[in-house]
Amino acid sequence: MKDRILLVFGMGDYRNAEEEALRRAESTSKKIVALQILNSELYHYGHNDIIASGRAKSDFLLYIRQEVLEKGRMQAAKLMDKAKAQGLQLDLISIETENPAEAVITEARKGYGLVVVPKEPRKLFPLLQRTVSQEVRRKVGCEVIEM
């Protein structure tokens, strides 16, 4: 089981993480499992808009979800094409979540030799909040790279 690489993508700028995972899989002949995180910062505004009516909120949230899913399909297709072009075996898991760290930890506990996570943008209060990679390192006993 430890002969797999978990690539987390879809959040932040994941291109460096993607390249690193593909490079490592190519050099070690390991299988890649790509965990696609489908989320948007705009969901927050749809849930917390105090002026919009209930119907307007639900329409906005539905529109944002459709956009997130379409963007996710395009990202997944590009990644699958890249892996196929390099002759790599890649499985894709797409998940809609507002808690990326927990989704990554749940998948990583299934047994991976390496987890490659994209670098996250700096947070307002970094001392009070851990990044996804910090959470995974704390709770899963495998190598974690943040790119």
C-alpha positions in Angstrom: 0.0 0.0 0.0 2.9 2.4 0.7 3.8 2.3 -3.0 1.2 5.0 -3.8 1.5 8.8 -3.9 -1.4 11.0 -2.8 -1.6 14.2 -4.8 -3.9 16.9 -3.3 -5.1 19.4 -5.9 -7.8 21.9 -6.6 -7.0 24.2 -3.8 -4.7 27.1 -4.2 -1.9 27.0 -6.8 -1.4 23.3 -7.1 0.8 23.3 -10.2 4.1 22.7 -8.3 2.5 20.0 -6.3 1.2 18.3 -9.4 4.6 18.5 -11.2 6.4 17.1 -8.1 4.0 14.2 -7.8 4.2 13.3 -11.5 8.0 13.5 -11.4 8.2 11.3 -8.3 5.7 8.8 -9.7 7.7 8.6 -13.0 11.0 8.1 -11.3 9.8 5.5 -8.8 7.1 3.8 -10.9 4.5 4.4 -8.2 0.8 4.9 -8.7 -0.8 8.3 -8.1 -4.1 8.9 -6.4 -5.2 12.4 -7.0 -7.6 13.8 -4.3 -9.4 16.8 -5.9 -10.8 19.2 -3.3 -13.8 21.0 -4.7 -14.6 24.2 -2.8 -14.9 27.9 -3.2 -14.4 30.8 -0.9 -17.7 32.2 -2.3 -19.8 29.7 -0.4 -19.1 31.8 2.7 -20.8 34.8 1.1 -23.8 32.8 0.0 -24.4 31.5 3.5 -23.8 34.7 5.3 -25.4 37.4 3.1 -27.8 39.3 5.5 -29.5 41.2 2.7 -30.3 38.5 0.2 -33.6 36.5 0.4 -33.5 32.8 1.0 -34.3 32.1 -2.7 -31.5 34.5 -3.9 -29.0 32.8 -1.5 -29.9 29.3 -2.7 -29.7 30.4 -6.4 -26.3 32.0 -5.7 -25.0 28.8 -3.9 -26.3 26.6 -6.7 -24.6 28.8 -9.3 -21.3 28.8 -7.4 -21.5 25.0 -7.0 -22.0 24.5 -10.8 -19.0 26.8 -11.4 -16.9 24.8 -8.9 -17.9 21.5 -10.5 -17.2 22.7 -14.0 -13.8 24.1 -13.1 -13.1 20.8 -11.3 -13.9 18.7 -14.4 -11.5 20.8 -16.5 -8.7 20.5 -13.9 -9.3 16.7 -13.6 -9.2 16.3 -17.4 -5.9 18.2 -17.7 -4.3 16.1 -14.9 -5.5 12.8 -16.4 -4.2 13.8 -19.8 -0.8 14.7 -18.4 -0.5 11.5 -16.5 -1.6 9.5 -19.5 1.0 11.3 -21.7 3.7 10.3 -19.2 2.5 6.7 -19.0 1.5 7.0 -15.3 -1.3 5.2 -13.6 -3.6 7.8 -11.9 -6.8 7.3 -10.0 -9.0 10.4 -9.3 -11.1 11.0 -6.2 -13.2 14.3 -6.3 -14.7 15.5 -3.1 -16.8 18.5 -2.2 -15.8 19.7 1.3 -15.4 22.8 3.4 -12.7 21.0 5.5 -9.9 20.0 3.2 -7.6 18.9 6.0 -10.0 16.3 7.3 -10.6 15.0 3.7 -6.8 14.6 3.1 -6.2 13.0 6.5 -9.0 10.5 5.9 -7.6 9.5 2.5 -3.9 9.6 3.7 -4.7 7.1 6.5 -5.5 4.5 3.8 -1.8 4.0 3.4 0.4 6.2 1.2 4.2 6.5 1.1 4.0 10.2 0.2 1.4 13.0 0.3 2.0 16.0 -1.9 0.0 19.1 -0.9 -0.1 22.5 -2.6 1.2 25.5 -0.7 -1.7 27.4 0.9 -2.0 31.2 0.8 -0.9 32.9 4.1 -3.7 33.2 6.6 -4.6 36.3 8.6 -3.7 34.6 12.0 -1.2 31.9 11.0 -0.3 31.1 14.7 -3.9 30.1 15.4 -4.6 28.0 12.3 -2.6 25.1 10.9 -2.2 24.5 7.2 -3.4 21.3 5.6 0.1 19.9 5.4 0.7 20.6 9.1 -2.5 18.8 10.0 -1.6 15.8 7.8 2.0 15.6 9.3 0.5 15.7 12.8 -2.1 13.0 12.2 -0.6 10.6 9.6 2.7 8.8 9.7 4.0 9.3 6.1 6.1 11.8 4.3 4.3 15.0 3.5 5.7 17.6 1.0 4.2 21.0 0.6 4.9 22.5 -2.8 
